[in-house]
Amino acid sequence: MSNEIVRSRRLRKKLYLDEFAILGFEFSCKIDEVSEEDYDAFFDAFADQAEKRDLFVSIDGQEHQFEGFVTAGNRYGSASEDDRKAMEETLAAFSIVSDVVVGPLVDAFYQF
């Protein structure tokens, strides 16, 4: 007899398992101290890219450190490899940003 847990489709959906798993990715970078206009331009471009791709970004940071986690904006959607690359390119496109690290796609609910 197998020890595999069998769950109904409804329960898999509620638990975001199997076909309902949601993928996302982490990112981090350092931001140089610059003018307020440069900060505004960077954050506007970052927000525009996320909005254009219908992504939800949870951000955190400290002085000169910017990091977060990105998932799809819709309830059962996942971020794609194209989304990951686009956000990495957006971060790297600004001279005020350095040490850009964008992680692989992982399960947003069960990554640990």
C-alpha positions, -999 to +999 in steps of 0.1 A: +000+000+000+013+034-009+019+062+016+010+088-010-017+113+003-046+115-021-064+148-019-096+160-037-093+186-064-111+211-041-086+205-013-056+208-036-070+241-048-075+254-013-040+243-003-024+256-036-010+222-044-001+204-076-019+220-106-028+250-083+007+257-071+017+293-075+052+301-087+071+333-079+107+345-074+128+365-050+150+394-060+175+417-042+197+445-052+216+475-037+206+510-045+231+539-045+223+571-027+213+595-054+188+623-060+151+619-054+145+622-091+167+592-098+149+572-072+115+582-086+126+572-121+138+538-109+107+530-088+084+543-115+100+520-141+100+491-117+063+496-109+054+501-146+071+468-155+052+450-128+019+465-138+025+459-175+031+422-168+003+419-142+026+410-113+022+414-076+054+425-058+059+423-021+089+445-012+111+450+018+143+468+023+166+487+045+188+517+037+203+510+002+189+475+001+159+466-020+144+431-020+111+413-025+091+385-039+072+385-072+041+365-081+013+368-107-013+394-101-042+370-105-053+345-078-042+312-093-016+325-117+022+320-116+050+342-126+068+329-156+105+327-167+098+356-190+085+377-161+116+368-141+139+379-169+120+411-176+122+421-139+159+413-138+165+434-169+145+463-154+165+462-122+198+460-141+190+488-165+196+516-139+230+528-130+219+534-094+213+497-089+241+471-083+244+435-071+212+424-088+202+389-078+170+373-091+163+338-078+147+309-097+110+302-098+098+286-066+065+275-051+053+307-033+035+288-006+058+258+000+092+270-009+108+261+025 
